Amino acid sequence: MSKALCRTAVFLSLGFLAQTVLASEPAENCTSLDCLLCPAMQDPDSYLEGNMKLINQLTPGTDRWLFRSDVDLTNEFGMPARMQPEFARLVETFSAQGTRLAMVVQPTRGLMHRDKIRPDFTQGFDYATAADNLRTYLQQMRDAGAIVPDIMQLVENPPAEEYFFRRDHHWTSAGARNTARLLADHLMQQPVYAELPRKAYRTETGVTLFKDGTLNLALSSLCGNNYGFQYVQGYRTVPEISDASALFDEEPVPEVILVGTSNSATRDEENKQFNFDGFIKEFLSVDLLNFAMPGAGEYGALIEYLHSDSYSAAAPPKLIVWELPANYRLADPLMYRQLIPAIEGQCSNEAALLSNQLEKTSVQVNERIELLSNTGDERLEMAGHDVYLDIRLSNGNLKHFYLIVYYDNGKRDKVWIRREAIVSGGQYYLELSKDPEFRNANLLSVFMEPTEALQAPVNMEVRLCGSRTY
């Protein structure tokens, strides 16, 4: 056809029910950007596969804005009640090692740009409810002992520059800068700031950042149309060198670590740098190591750092800054069971309660590999004890597997360990479950069951660490 049909969508709501009415008119009569939209945007089947699962549901805003109804327009934030003690335990474990944990919670696009939400496409978003729930989430973290700047200052008084890209889930450099300023002002009031070595930085204008945008790409996939690129100013931060001799001075190891998502990550493509780490350096006058990673999920970057050579339980950093989008709710029990023993670090052969070494020429899907056994005359009594597994694999490509712990009461604890592709393999920790059904039972054996094959040799070194008494 030489002329396309213009489709406009009108979203009618009544309570929790909604019905979409599609109207069509010839393209030459279309006077709004709704001509670029299509019914597939509201078809649940459009979001069943691939990256589209993360977009559900693509929703138009004003001024060429696009939102994701499940993430950008959510009202729900906060840790489930049963996870609040676990987060407090994580903060306390860091503190016991000498590290303060600061949480930088990134608001949603709907909260920051609520003026761009169309009244006929709110998808249930309610600013007052969402804002109250985010305040509660921040307070949950503070109550657990974390350092938490009040991001609600930015939510209630959005900066003049756009905090987020109009059609992408990342913040702009302006969003990164405003958040870093808020963080720095809060950290400078904390006792830990006095312990950080100073280093001066300055920020310069960099390349112009351009974004097609994940949501724009989704619109193209669904409707065959897009709103085009968005361009914003980029920045870069460099050391302020006042004395040429300082160029040759030995730099101290940074006492600040940044972990988080692609919003904070340093990447090869210059047009994807939002300079959050640089703004923090400038505003705090401190150096830092950036371990933030794109595509690492909620806590993959923290796993990467704690398992790296840059982390030592004997010489931990003074401060870890964790950038976290507000839609992450810190609700995964497996996260705490992996992170907390990683903070404490590897145990030696001498300190291990049980240990074993295996050599495998390859591993197959669903193969059952016994890692540890606690049977026979030398069986240890570990019921009620706080212990964790320390597993080291010589081949880091084995990242997806079940760990199955059997107990003498007939119960078993089966968990799926899965690392994102960008996160390194080779080192794994897992606390034994503290659930009541396992707490007073004695461990019998530990098995690995791979969910991916590895056609290469791998050596496995396994230790059970911890105290036999409370």
JOKA-V478623 format. One record per run of one state. SS is the DSSP state (alpha for helix, beta for strand, coil for the rest). FROM is the first residue (numbers start at 1). TO is the last residue. If there is no record, write none. Layout:
SS|FROM|TO  SS|FROM|TO
This chain:
coil|1|4  beta|5|14  coil|15|16  beta|17|26  alpha|27|29  coil|30|32  alpha|33|36  coil|37|38  alpha|39|42  coil|43|43  alpha|44|47  coil|48|49  alpha|50|54  coil|55|57  beta|58|61  coil|62|65  beta|66|68  coil|69|80  alpha|81|97  coil|98|99  beta|100|106  coil|107|108  alpha|109|112  coil|113|113  alpha|114|116  beta|117|117  coil|118|118  alpha|119|121  coil|122|126  alpha|127|143  coil|144|146  beta|147|148  coil|149|151  alpha|152|156  coil|157|163  beta|164|164  coil|165|170  beta|171|171  coil|172|172  alpha|173|187  coil|188|190  alpha|191|195  coil|196|200  beta|201|211  coil|212|213  alpha|214|223  coil|224|229  beta|230|239  coil|240|243  alpha|244|248  coil|249|255  beta|256|259  coil|260|269  alpha|270|272  coil|273|275  alpha|276|284  coil|285|288  beta|289|290  coil|291|299  alpha|300|306  coil|307|318  beta|319|325  coil|326|332  alpha|333|344  coil|345|353  beta|354|360  coil|361|362  beta|363|363  coil|364|367  beta|368|373  coil|374|386  beta|387|393  coil|394|399  beta|400|407  coil|408|411  beta|412|418  coil|419|426  beta|427|431  coil|432|435  alpha|436|439  coil|440|442  beta|443|450  coil|451|453  beta|454|454  coil|455|457  beta|458|466  coil|467|470
